[in-house]
C-alpha cells in the first residue's frame, strides 16, 4: 500500500469511530515501524505536501483543521521559504505543520519521517528554527497578561456564565481547570 492509501484507511477508521485518535496514532506508528531504518527512514516516504492529507488526518496529526493550518500559516506572516544553516529548504506550511506535530505529540524526531519525508537532522533543524522564529516574532505577547487587546472582565464574565463559582478567573493552564498547590 502507498502512504496515501494507508492514511486514507486510517482516517476512515477514525471517522467511523472504530478507533480513537490515540489508537490511530499507535496504529500508524506500528504500521510504519518496519519502514523506519534509523539512517534512511525518510527515503521511504514522500516529501510533505498538505494536499496529501485530508481534514481528519490534519485534525488527528496537527490538532487543526486543514483550512485552519493554511490560515494560521498566513496569519503568522512567515517568510516565503526558509533556508537552514546546512542549505535545506522548507516551506512555511511544512515548518508550521512539523512544529505543531512535535508540540502536540512530543516524541522522537524520527517519528516525523512518515509525515514529512525528512531525515532526523533535518527535522531537528526545522523544528528548532520554526520554534525560534515564532518565539522571536511573538514572545512579547506572552511577557505579561496585561495586554491592551485583553479584556479580563469579559473573559471572567464568560467563565462565570459557564458556571464558575468565582468571578475572577479568566484563563486556565492547558485549557483545563486543575487544582494545584502553590508554595508560600
MOVEN-V755803 format. One record per residue. N is the residue number from 1. SS is DSSP state (h for helix, s for strand, l for the rest). OMEGA is omega in radians with two decimals (none if undefined). Layout:
BEGIN
n:N ss:SS omega:OMEGA
n:N ss:SS omega:OMEGA
END
This chain:
BEGIN
n:1 ss:l omega:3.05
n:2 ss:l omega:-3.13
n:3 ss:h omega:-3.12
n:4 ss:h omega:3.11
n:5 ss:h omega:3.10
n:6 ss:h omega:-3.10
n:7 ss:h omega:3.07
n:8 ss:h omega:3.11
n:9 ss:h omega:3.14
n:10 ss:h omega:3.12
n:11 ss:h omega:3.12
n:12 ss:h omega:3.10
n:13 ss:h omega:-3.14
n:14 ss:h omega:-3.08
n:15 ss:h omega:3.11
n:16 ss:l omega:3.10
n:17 ss:l omega:3.07
n:18 ss:l omega:3.07
n:19 ss:l omega:3.07
n:20 ss:l omega:3.11
n:21 ss:h omega:3.14
n:22 ss:h omega:3.10
n:23 ss:h omega:3.09
n:24 ss:h omega:-3.13
n:25 ss:h omega:3.11
n:26 ss:h omega:3.11
n:27 ss:h omega:-3.13
n:28 ss:h omega:3.13
n:29 ss:h omega:3.13
n:30 ss:h omega:-3.12
n:31 ss:h omega:-3.09
n:32 ss:h omega:-3.09
n:33 ss:h omega:-3.12
n:34 ss:l omega:3.11
n:35 ss:l omega:-3.02
n:36 ss:l omega:2.95
n:37 ss:l omega:-2.99
n:38 ss:l omega:-3.05
n:39 ss:l omega:-2.98
n:40 ss:l omega:-3.08
n:41 ss:h omega:-3.06
n:42 ss:h omega:-3.12
n:43 ss:h omega:3.14
n:44 ss:h omega:-3.02
n:45 ss:l omega:3.10
n:46 ss:l omega:3.02
n:47 ss:l omega:-3.08
n:48 ss:l omega:3.01
n:49 ss:l omega:-3.08
n:50 ss:h omega:3.13
n:51 ss:h omega:3.12
n:52 ss:h omega:-3.12
n:53 ss:l omega:3.05
n:54 ss:l omega:-3.05
n:55 ss:h omega:-3.13
n:56 ss:h omega:3.12
n:57 ss:h omega:3.13
n:58 ss:h omega:3.14
n:59 ss:h omega:-3.12
n:60 ss:h omega:-3.04
n:61 ss:h omega:-3.00
n:62 ss:h omega:-3.13
n:63 ss:l omega:3.09
n:64 ss:l omega:2.98
n:65 ss:l omega:-3.08
n:66 ss:h omega:-3.12
n:67 ss:h omega:3.10
n:68 ss:h omega:3.07
n:69 ss:h omega:3.12
n:70 ss:h omega:-3.14
n:71 ss:h omega:3.11
n:72 ss:h omega:3.13
n:73 ss:h omega:3.10
n:74 ss:h omega:-3.11
n:75 ss:h omega:3.10
n:76 ss:l omega:3.11
n:77 ss:l omega:-3.14
n:78 ss:l omega:3.10
n:79 ss:l omega:-3.13
n:80 ss:l omega:3.05
n:81 ss:s omega:3.08
n:82 ss:s omega:3.03
n:83 ss:s omega:-3.12
n:84 ss:l omega:-3.13
n:85 ss:l omega:-3.12
n:86 ss:l omega:3.05
n:87 ss:l omega:3.12
n:88 ss:l omega:-3.09
n:89 ss:s omega:3.06
n:90 ss:s omega:-3.13
n:91 ss:s omega:3.11
n:92 ss:h omega:3.13
n:93 ss:h omega:3.09
n:94 ss:h omega:3.14
n:95 ss:h omega:3.12
n:96 ss:h omega:-3.14
n:97 ss:h omega:3.13
n:98 ss:h omega:3.11
n:99 ss:h omega:3.12
n:100 ss:h omega:3.13
n:101 ss:h omega:-3.12
n:102 ss:h omega:-3.11
n:103 ss:h omega:-3.10
n:104 ss:h omega:3.14
n:105 ss:l omega:-3.07
n:106 ss:l omega:3.13
n:107 ss:l omega:3.12
n:108 ss:l omega:3.13
n:109 ss:h omega:3.14
n:110 ss:h omega:3.07
n:111 ss:h omega:3.11
n:112 ss:h omega:-3.07
n:113 ss:h omega:-3.12
n:114 ss:h omega:-3.08
n:115 ss:h omega:-2.98
n:116 ss:h omega:3.13
n:117 ss:l omega:-3.12
n:118 ss:l omega:3.08
n:119 ss:l omega:3.13
n:120 ss:h omega:3.11
n:121 ss:h omega:3.09
n:122 ss:h omega:3.12
n:123 ss:h omega:3.12
n:124 ss:h omega:-3.13
n:125 ss:h omega:-3.11
n:126 ss:h omega:-3.13
n:127 ss:h omega:-3.12
n:128 ss:h omega:3.11
n:129 ss:h omega:3.12
n:130 ss:h omega:3.12
n:131 ss:h omega:3.13
n:132 ss:h omega:-3.13
n:133 ss:h omega:3.13
n:134 ss:h omega:3.11
n:135 ss:h omega:-3.14
n:136 ss:h omega:-3.08
n:137 ss:h omega:-2.93
n:138 ss:h omega:-3.10
n:139 ss:h omega:3.14
n:140 ss:h omega:3.12
n:141 ss:h omega:-3.11
n:142 ss:h omega:-3.08
n:143 ss:l omega:3.12
n:144 ss:l omega:3.07
n:145 ss:l omega:3.12
n:146 ss:l omega:3.11
n:147 ss:l omega:-3.10
n:148 ss:l omega:-3.11
n:149 ss:l omega:-3.14
n:150 ss:l omega:3.09
n:151 ss:l omega:-3.05
n:152 ss:h omega:-3.13
n:153 ss:h omega:3.11
n:154 ss:h omega:3.12
n:155 ss:h omega:3.12
n:156 ss:h omega:3.13
n:157 ss:h omega:3.12
n:158 ss:h omega:3.12
n:159 ss:h omega:3.09
n:160 ss:h omega:3.13
n:161 ss:h omega:3.13
n:162 ss:l omega:3.04
n:163 ss:l omega:3.13
n:164 ss:l omega:-3.12
n:165 ss:l omega:3.12
n:166 ss:l omega:-3.02
n:167 ss:l omega:-3.11
n:168 ss:l omega:3.09
n:169 ss:l omega:3.13
n:170 ss:l omega:3.11
n:171 ss:l omega:-3.13
n:172 ss:l omega:3.06
n:173 ss:h omega:-3.14
n:174 ss:h omega:3.07
n:175 ss:h omega:3.12
n:176 ss:l omega:3.08
n:177 ss:l omega:3.13
n:178 ss:l omega:3.04
n:179 ss:l omega:-3.12
n:180 ss:l omega:3.09
n:181 ss:l omega:3.12
n:182 ss:l omega:3.10
n:183 ss:l omega:3.04
n:184 ss:l omega:none
END
